Amino acid sequence: MISIRSLFPILSDENLSSATDSVIFLGVRPSNDIYDQIKTETGAEKIFRLSVFLTHKEKLLFTAPAGPDMNSGLEDLEFCVKAGMPLIQNLGIQPEIGLISGGRSGDLGRNETVDQTILGAEALEKKLNAEGISAKHYTILIEEAVKEANFLILPDSLSGEMILKTVAGVGEGVEIGNILLLKPPAGKTISGDKIYIEQLTKKADLANAEILKEALAASFK
């Protein structure tokens, strides 16, 4: 098994983290009232998860969004991209963004919901690239996306939950942790500078969350 610590370049040199109260581990499967408390303390309007895990081939993968809140449009997905990128970079990793939708371009017209995910991903790809953020729409082909991308943006929060629980909860993948992305209301900012992480699957190893916490703490130095 690969050393999870070695996956984060920020921990592979002398930049070792010390105890910090800026990164908080919420535990495994925290209760829903914790999210309400975080919203109250920070002023967040929505909370999404940036999930960090290893595939069965030991590839480090980041996915978003996942719950507790459901995304309601491209604005939420764009937020996840822009909030997730600096966190991944702080871990010493260059994010390669892959946009996932519910079908291929040839599937347009078969189902309205699927159409929305395809057209939405195409629009987001165009917008991000126009802003200088490299992103590629891989349609529904996650198996092709992971060959090139390490940060997958999924069409909705439910998809993110299902992928995490399938890969790391049922399959042979390993859950490292989930970093909460706190989205403020329009025109406002988040109060405080804390980062919250958690784990969700029964197979979660607390040691992995501690490594993720250590890597995030190191990024504050």
N, C-alpha and C positions, 0 to 999 in steps of 0.2 A: 504494500500500500504506500502511495506517495505521501511524503511528509507535508501536511497541510501548511505548516509554518513556512516551508520553503516556497510556497506559491505566492507569497507576498514579498516582493523585492524590498519593500521598506524595512522588513525585519531581517534581511539577509546580510546587512552590514552592521555598523556600530550604532546605528540610530535605534537603540533599544528604548522602548517606552517605559515610563514609570507610572505609578498609580495616578489615575486622573478621574475626576468626577465629571468630566465632560462627555464620557462615553458610559452609558448605562445599559446593563443587561437586564431585560425585563423577565427573563426566565423562559421556561418551556410552556407553550400554549397559555399565555397570560389571559386573564379574564377581560371581558369586553369593557368593563368600567375603567380599565387602565387607559384605554384609548380616549375615552371621554375626559379623563383627568389630564392627559397630555394636551388635548385640544384646548381645555380651559386654561392651562398654564402657558401655552405657547401662542394661542390665538389661531391655531391651524383650523382651516375649514374642512380639509380632507386629509386622510392618512393613507398612503400607499406603501407597499412593501417592495424593496429592492432585494430579491432573493439571491443568495450566494450559495452555490453548491457545486459538487463535482459530479460529472456524468459517470456512467459505469466504465467509460474509457479514461477516467481520471482527467477529464478536461474541465478546467475551471470555467464556470458559466454564471453570468448574471442575467436575471430576468426581471421584468417589471411590465405592468403593475400587477400586484396582487392585493387582496383586501387589507385591512378591514373595510375600506370604503370602495364602492364601485365607481370606476371612471365613467364619465358621461359624454365624452367627445374627444376630438383631437387636441383640444387645449390641455386636457389632463394627461394625454399621452406625451405631448410635447414637454409638459412639466416634468414627467418622469425621466425623459431623456436628459433634460438640462439639469435636473437635481441629482440624477444618478451619475452622470459623467464625472464631476469633480470628486465624488467619493471614490469611484473606481481609480481615478488618477492618483488620489491620495494614497491608495494602497500600493502604488508603484506600477500600475498596470495601464496600458493604453487601451481604452474602450474601442471596440470595433462594433458598430451598431447594425443590427439586423432587424428589419421590421417584418412582423409576421401578420398575415391576414387569414381569413377563413376559407380561402379558395384561390384558384388561379384566375388569370385574366379571362380565360375561356369559359369560366363559370359564371361570368356576369349575366344577369337576367334570370338565373334559376331560382334565386332566393333573395329577398330584399335585405335580410339581415347580413347574409354573406356579402352581398353587393356593397353594403355600407363599410364593411371591414376592408374590402379590397380597395375601394375608392378612397377610403380614409388613409390607408397605408400609402397609397400612391401620392396623395396630397401631402402627407407628412414627409415623405421622402423628398419631394420637390422643395418643400419649405426649408427643411433642414439643410439640404445641399446648397440652396440659395444663400443661406446664412453662413456657409463655410463649415458646416458640420457634416462629415461624411456619413451617409446612411444608405442602406440598400434594402429594397423590398424583396423578400424571398418568397412571397406568397404564403402558402400553407406548408411549404417544404422546410420544416424545422431541421430535418436530417441533413439538408444541404446548407442551411444557414450556419449550423454549428461547425462546419468545415472551415468557415472564414470568420464568422462573427463570434464575439464573446459576450455581447450585451444585447439580449433579445427584447424587443418591445412587442408585447403581445396585444391582441385586439381588445381584451377586457380583463378586469381583475379576476373574474372567475376562472379564466383560462390559466392565469398565473398560479392560482391556488391549486388547480387540478394538476398542472405540470409538476409543481414542487412535490405534491403528495404522491404522485405517480413515480417520479424519478427517485426521490429520496425517502418516501414513506413506504412504498411497495417494492420498487425496483432495487437495483444495486448501486444507485447513486448515493452520495453522502451530503447531507445538509450541513452547511457551515453556519449559516445564520441569515437573518433577514434584517436589513437596515430600514428603518422607517423614514419615508420621505414625507415631510410635513408641508402641505400646500396651504399658503395663506389665502385669505380672501383677496379679491382684486384690489390692487392699489395699496396693500398692506404688507408688512413683513412679519416674520416669525420672531417671537420674543425668546431670548436666551440663545445659548450656543451649544446645547446638549445634542448628542447623537444617541439614538435608542436602537438597540438590537434585540432580537428575540429568536427563538427556535419554535418550530411548530409540529414536527413529526415525532412519533413515539420512538423512532430510531435515532433521534438527535443525540449527539455526543457533546456534553457540556464543554469538553476540552476544546472542541472546534470553535465554539462561541467565544471562549476565552482568547483564542489565537486571533480571531477577527477583532475582538475588542482591543487587544494589544496593538494590532496593526493600525486600527483607527486612532488609538491614543498616540501612537508614534507620529502620525501625520499632523498632530497639533504642535509638535516640537519644531 
